[in-house]
Amino acid sequence: MIDWSRFPNFNRAEFDSPDLPGSGNNMNPEVLDRLQTARTAAGIAFIVNSGYRTIERNRRVGGVANSPHLGGHAVDIHCDSDADRWVIVTALLDAGFKRIGIAKTFIHADCDPAKNAERVWVY
């Protein structure tokens, strides 16, 4: 069980797949550690759009079949400001996230051990 007190800027429900309450406990603790480190360094709120996903939820939102969200290795953070995007992406990279996806309204970050290539992409 994850000790959520280690992550003062987040709570489990933020990471739940909407179709499975409590599933935020399926998040990989390494992801949460890195996310808390990034949030502390950034000094701005991180609003989690998506954390853990069930297969059904992943299908409904158009996620790829091998999405790192399925294993609790990824998070999508709301962001619609260029200035905040810079701060968030910089903090995520400094915290050790190796894969960053940038969209108009969110930033995807993951450290899925099955995906070794370091990447930054746009949606």
C-alpha positions in Angstrom: 0.0 0.0 0.0 1.3 3.5 -0.9 1.9 5.8 2.0 0.2 8.9 0.6 1.5 11.1 3.4 4.9 11.1 1.5 3.2 13.1 -1.2 1.8 16.2 0.5 0.8 17.9 -2.8 -1.3 14.9 -4.0 -3.9 12.5 -2.9 -4.8 9.0 -4.2 -8.1 10.0 -5.7 -6.3 12.2 -8.2 -4.6 9.1 -9.7 -7.7 6.9 -9.7 -9.1 5.6 -13.0 -12.6 7.1 -12.9 -14.1 3.6 -13.5 -12.3 2.1 -10.5 -12.2 4.0 -7.2 -9.1 3.3 -5.2 -7.1 2.4 -8.2 -4.7 5.3 -7.6 -3.0 2.8 -5.3 -1.8 1.0 -8.5 0.6 3.9 -9.2 4.2 3.1 -9.3 5.8 4.7 -6.2 8.8 5.8 -8.2 6.5 7.9 -10.4 5.0 9.4 -7.4 8.4 10.2 -5.8 9.5 11.9 -9.0 6.3 13.7 -9.4 6.5 15.1 -5.8 10.1 16.1 -6.4 9.1 17.9 -9.6 6.1 19.6 -7.9 8.3 20.8 -5.0 10.9 22.2 -7.4 8.3 23.8 -9.7 6.6 25.7 -6.9 3.2 25.6 -8.8 0.2 23.3 -8.5 0.2 20.2 -10.6 -3.4 19.2 -11.5 -3.5 15.5 -12.4 -5.8 14.8 -15.4 -4.9 11.1 -15.6 -2.8 8.7 -13.6 -3.6 5.0 -13.4 -6.0 3.7 -16.1 -7.9 0.5 -16.5 -7.9 -1.1 -19.9 -11.4 0.1 -20.5 -10.7 3.7 -19.5 -7.6 3.7 -21.6 -9.6 2.5 -24.6 -12.3 5.1 -24.0 -9.8 8.0 -23.9 -7.9 6.7 -27.0 -4.8 5.6 -25.2 -2.3 3.4 -26.9 -2.5 -0.4 -26.2 0.8 -0.4 -24.3 0.1 2.9 -22.4 2.3 3.4 -19.4 -0.8 4.6 -17.6 -1.9 0.9 -17.5 0.9 0.0 -15.2 0.8 3.2 -13.1 4.0 4.5 -14.7 2.6 7.7 -16.2 0.7 10.9 -15.3 -0.9 13.6 -17.3 -0.7 17.1 -15.8 -3.1 19.9 -16.8 -1.3 22.9 -18.3 -2.5 25.6 -20.7 0.1 28.3 -20.1 3.4 28.5 -21.9 5.1 29.9 -18.9 3.8 27.1 -16.6 4.7 24.5 -19.4 8.3 25.6 -19.2 8.4 25.3 -15.4 6.6 22.0 -15.3 8.7 20.3 -18.1 11.9 21.5 -16.6 11.0 20.2 -13.2 9.9 16.9 -14.6 13.1 16.4 -16.5 15.2 17.4 -13.5 13.2 14.9 -11.3 14.2 12.1 -13.7 11.2 11.6 -16.0 12.6 10.3 -19.3 9.5 10.6 -21.5 7.6 13.8 -21.9 4.6 14.4 -24.2 3.4 18.0 -24.7 -0.2 18.8 -25.7 -2.1 22.1 -25.8 -3.8 21.4 -22.4 -1.6 18.8 -20.7 1.8 17.4 -20.2 2.4 13.6 -20.1 5.3 12.3 -18.1 6.3 8.7 -17.6 9.2 6.5 -16.5 7.9 3.2 -17.8 10.8 0.7 -17.5 9.5 -1.1 -20.6 10.2 2.0 -22.7 13.9 2.8 -22.4 14.2 5.5 -25.1 14.3 9.0 -23.8 11.8 11.1 -25.8 10.0 14.4 -25.9 7.0 14.6 -28.3 4.1 16.8 -29.1 0.5 15.6 -29.6 
